[in-house]
Amino acid sequence: MMRWLVGTFILLLWAAASGQEATEDSASAPQRQVRYDLPVPEVRFNNRATMFQAELYPDFYKTHSVAQDLRWVRDNDSALATFWDAKGDSTLWLLTQYSGLDWVEDRFDLYVLRYYPSFGGSDPLVIPVGGMRRGDLAIAAPQGAIQQFNLIYQLAHRMLSQAERADDPVYRSMAGHPLMQPGPYRRDNLAMLLALVTSRKIIGNDSTLEAYQSDFWKQLTLGREVFEKFLLNQWVLTSDRPLVQWILDESPLSALVNATRPPLKTSDSTAIGLTSVVGLPVKGVLGMAVMLGENNRMTIEKLDTTRLAYACGLRPGDIIRSVDGRRPRSQRQMIEDILSGLDHGGATLTIVRNEAELTVVMRSSGFSRDRDSEYRPYRNVEDSLIFESAPPGTGSDSTKHK
């Protein structure tokens, strides 16, 4: 009974957040592609990115066939391909309506891979059909409504990134607002709000509720408590009052902004065997300071939360073991290897966090230089989340695009 009451309460909040009646159910969701007047980008459904897949797991694909894994993708992505073919344009259009933003991009790829180090990334837009791989352990990707909501959420994140690519001064003002900073308490929560309102129209109330209350999303959304307290039942997104207007009307000194400040976390610099070394300052391109310990163990001491390392998933206390499969012998070599990787599409870092070995992919495509030569992120990829879900289903070969 209590679970039913909680579910009903959240459903009513969603109805208020979208300006619609709570009686709308999944039967009212669009059943076919709808054509609208506003332009949306051309999105290619790319399930043949073998080089991209191989670069993400260089050690794994020394002994495994990447071509075979991409064939597996094409045998198992039919449900996702069908969903995108039917609802893709509608999703892109609704995101413009409820965000108040225009798509600056005119085209991009939707990469469908077997494995990805996180459960998605808005730039590049990636949906893993097989899940995440941690050494010999493969963590399954979500399916059904949860997978569909994941795609809508990733697109909502990418929609918000349009503000920083636009020339419009209103959009640029929005992009500089504190609530647009990357992180689980701010931009992730804005993307979640936008995704929920859009999802109700695309897959319906029931399926959206199922996805939002799933273990997958409960573990993925670190700022969930803040989101439900300050945004879900407060900000009502409509085409007349979209997300842009809510953000611009929110004072940078408001209680909401103060409540969503990301928690500061630093490692203990006085730990035995840990000494400071000369290297990249926190205000550098990567935005991280590394301590050198016993056996050349490199531990991230500090991070600038507005720069590349944090936005790509690194956190204070992470121990960096290797960069693109090679163990750096010095801090300088580590930095050079990362920067070299960025120049060639990305660097794959193997790290240790809370005694678990993880993979973080660093890419610079989500950053742009301003006049002060600072790097400003427009995305946040959390590569450290690990959880289990149902195994993927099967389907037929699909290479659809729009």
N, C-alpha and C positions, 0 to 999 in steps of 0.2 A: 504494500500500500504506500509506504513512504517513497519507494523508488518511483511509483507511478505519479505521486504528487510532485516530486522533483522534476520529472520529465515534463509533466503538464505545465509547471511553472516556467521552465526554460522555453517551452514551445510558445507560451504566451508572450514572453519577452521577445522572441524572434519576430512574432507577428507585429508587435509594437515597433521593433527596430526597422521593419520594412514598410510600415504604414499600411499593412494589410490585415485582414481578419484572421484570427487563429483557426477558423474552421476550414481554411484552405488545406487540402491534403495533396498527396503525391499524384493523384489523378489529374490535378490541375497543371502539373508541370508540362512544358512544351514537349510534344511528341515528335516533332519534326523540325528541321532547320527553318528558321525564320529569317527573312531578309529585311534589313533595316536600311535607312538612308545614311546613317553615320558610317564613315569608313572604318574598317577594322583591318588589322594586318593579315597578310597571307601567311599561313602557318603550314609548314610542310611536316607531315608525320614521318619522321626519319627513324626507321628501324634497321638501318644498314651501316651504322657508324662504327665499323670494326676498329679503326685506329683510335677513336675516342675511347671505346671500351678498353682497349689494350693499354692505353696510357694511364688509366685509372688504377690498374692492378698489375704493374710491371712484373713483380715477383711471381704472382699467381699464373700469369700467362707465359712464363718460361716453361711450364710443364703442362699447360692446358691449352686447348684450342679456342681462340677467340672467335674464329669463324663458326665453330660448332655452337658456341653460346649465342651468337647472333641468329643462327638458324633456329635455335630454341626460342628466341624472342619472337620470331616471325610465326612460330607455331603456337604461341601462347598470348599474343597481344590482340586477338580479334575482338575481345570485349571492349578493350580500351579504344581500339581503332573505330569500332562501330559507334561508341559513345561520342568520340570526337567528330566523326563524320556527321552525326545527327545533331549535336548540340554545340559544336565548336564556335560557329559564328554567333549564335545566341549568347553564349557565355561571354565572348569578347565584347559584344555590344552592351550587354547588361552591366559589365564592369565599367564601361564609360559612363553609363547613366548614373550609377550609384556612387562612383568616385568623383565625378565632375571633371575628370581628366580626359584628354584626347590621346589616342595612340600616336606617339611620335615615330615609332618603328613602323615600317610598312611591310616588313616580313621577318620571320625568324623560324628556326627549326624547333620542333618538339621532338627531342631525342628520347627514344624508347630503348633502354638498355636492359641487360639482364641484371647486372650489379652496379650499384652506385654507393659511394661511401656515406651518403645520407639518404633520406627518403625524398629527395627532390632538391632542385635549385632553380631559382627564377631566372638566373642568367649564368650559364645556359639553362634553358628549360628542360629538365630531365625528369622522367618518370621511370623508376626501375620496376620491371615486371617481376624479376626474381628476388629483389630485395637488396640487402647489404651483405658483404662478405668480410669476415674478420678472420683471416688465416684459414683454418679448416672449417670454420663455422659460417654457415649461410643463414642469415636472418630473413625470414620470408617477408615479402611485400604484402600490403593489404589488398583486398579484392572488393569487388562490388561497389556499394555506395561509398565505402571508405576510400577506395582508390579514386573514384570520381571526385569526391570532395577534395582529395589531395591535389588533383590536377587543378580544380577551381581555385584552391588556396594558393598554389604556386603562381597561377596566372594573376591572382589578386596582388601578390607581391610584385610581380613584373609590372602590373598596371601602375602601382605607386612609384616605380622607378622612372616612369615617363616624366614625372615632375622635374627630375634633375636633368633630363635630356632636353627639355623644352626651352624655347627662347622666351616664352611668355613670362613677364615679371611676376604675375600672380602665382603661377606655378612654381617659379623659382623661390618666391617667398614661402610657399608651402613646404618646399623641399628643405628649407633651412630651419623649419620649426623643430623644437626639441622632440616632439612626439614622432617625428620622422627619422630619428636616429635609429640605426640598426640595433636590434636586441629583442629579447623575448617580452619585455614589459612595454615596449613602445611600438616600433614598426610592425613587429610580428602580430601584435594585438590589433593594429589598424587593418592589417591584411586579413586577420581572422574575421573582423566585423564585416568587411567588404565581402569576404567569401561566403559568410553565412547568409547575408541578404541575397546575394546572387544565387547561391545554391538552392535556396527555397524555390526560386523561379525555375531553376534548371532541373533539379531532381525531386523537388517537392519537400514538404514539411517532414514527413515520416522518415524519408531516407536521410535528410539533413540531420535530424535528431539522432538517428542511429549512428551516423558517422561521428557527430560531435561528442556523444556520450560513450564512444568506444574506448577501449583501453589504449588503442593506438594513439588517439588524439589527446587523451588525458595525460599520457606520458610525453607527448611531443610538445604540448603547449605549456611551457614553464611559467608563463605569465597568466595562467588561466584564472587564478583567484583575483588578480588585479583586473583582468578583462571583465569578469562577471560583476565585479563590484562597481567599476567606474565607467564602463563603456556599454556593455550589452543592454543594460536597462536604462541607459541615459541618452545615448546618441541614436536618434531615429534617422536612418538614411532613406531618402526619397530622391526622385529625379529633380524635385524642386529645391531640396536642401541636401545636396550630396556631401560626401566625406570631405571634400576640399573646403566647403564652407564651415563645417564643424571645426576643422583644424585651424583655419584662419581666425575663427572667433575665439579660440581658446588661448588665453593669455599664457605666455611662456613662464609666468610666475604663479600660475594657478595651482590649486591643491592637487589636481590630476597630474600635472607635470611633475610636481614635487613627489607625489606618491609613486610615480613610475620611474624615478631615477634608478638606473641600474646599480646593483650593489657592488661596491668596490671589494675586490678580493686580491690579496697579495700573498706571496709565499714568504716563509720565514727566512730572511736573508742572513740570520745569525746561526743557521743550522750548521752542524759540525761538517767540515770538509767542503763547504760551499763558499767560494770566494768570487769576488767581482772581477770581470775581465773587461778590457777595453774593446768596444765593438760598436754595434749600431745603437744609437740612442733611441729612446721611446718615441721621439718625434720624427723618426726617419720614415722612409717609404713604407716599411712593414709595420712600424709602430709597436715594437716589442724590445724588451731588454732581457738578455739571457745571462744566467749565472752558470759558472763552470764548476762542477764538483768532482768527486772521486771518479777515476776511470774515464775522465773527459765527459762525464754525464752532463748534458746541457738541459737546464731547467728554466722555463720561462718565469721570470720574476715579476715583470710588469707589462701591461698592455694598454695602449691607447685605444679606447673603445670606438673611436671614429675612424680607425685605419684598417688596413688590409688584413693583418694577421687575425684580429678579433672578428672581423666580418666573415672570414673564411672558416671560423670554428675553433681557433686556438684559444686557450684559456690559461690564466696564471696557474703555475704548478705543473703544467704539462712537461713531460720529459721527451725531448726530441731524439729519437733513435736513428732515423735515417731520412734522407731526402732522395727521392726517386730511386730507392733501393740501395743507396750508398750511405754508409755511416761516416759522417764528417769527423775529421780529426781535430778540428779547431772551430771556434765560433766564426772566424772569418771565412773558412771554407763553407760552413753551413749557410752563411748569408749569400755567398757567391753562388752556391748550388741552387738556392731558392730563387734568386734573381735570374739566374740562367734559365731555370725552369719556366719562370714567368714570361721570359722572352720567347719561349717555344710552346706556348699554350697553357702552361700550368705546371706546378710542382706538387708531387704527391709525398706527404710527410707521414711517416710511421711514428706514432707517439705513444706514451704510456700515461694514462690518467686513472687514478684510483686503482692501480694495479692491473688495469685492463689495457691491452694493446688495441689502439684505434688507428684509423686512417683519416687524414685531413687533406683535402685537395685545395690548393691555393691557386687562384686565378686572378689576374689583374683586370679582366674585362669589365668588372663592376665598379671601376674607379676612374675618375677623370680629374685632370689637373685644373686648379683655378689659378688666379693671378699671383697668389702667394706660393705657388708650387706645393701646395698641400694636396693630399689625396683624400677625396671625400667619397665614402662608400654609398652605393644606393641599393645594396642588397645585404642580406644576412643569411648565411648558410650555417646551420647548427649541425656539425658532423659528428657529434659525440653521443647522440641518443641511440640507445640500443634497446629493443623490445621485440617481443615475439608476436606473430599474427598467424592467421590461417595460411596454409600452403597455397600457392597459385594454382589456378585451374588450367585447362587446356583449351585450345582453339585452333583455327585454321590460319594459313599464311595470309598476311596482310601487309601491303605497302601503300596504304591509302594516304592521300594528302588532299589538301584543299587549296 
